[in-house]
């Protein structure tokens, strides 16, 4: 008898969740405020994150969730930055929102973030190193010294670029992101 009651309760619960999910139609925009920072340097696909609604969730003139309602999401893709190329990338989606006291599953579009490009920074470091090396080499050893200095300076600039060049994608804590239900 107890088993039958728990089965009926489970069916009713899943029907209630399905009904609640249907109350948020596709195309509904949800703006959330991130609870903590997410970086492509540390995040992995499948990691979960918490956020809150930045604007009330209103559908057909009815408020389903107020500002500050909890929202959960998932990192769907995370790629760490390379040292000299390929900036970091992050892709996030929302998975549920609290409606009427219950977490309701949702499917949303993704929000992608990419780190800054390495090109300008690397060119400055490598070119600056080569120019400084050529200048010093030219002063010390003439034309041949300038060539050797440029190579050595360029190598040193490349080393600096490699040591400092990671450009991770970061979504800061408290950032407002907008997703659309599917």
Order of alpha helices (4+ residues) and beta strands (2+ residues): alpha-beta-beta-beta-beta-beta-beta-beta-beta-beta-alpha-beta-beta
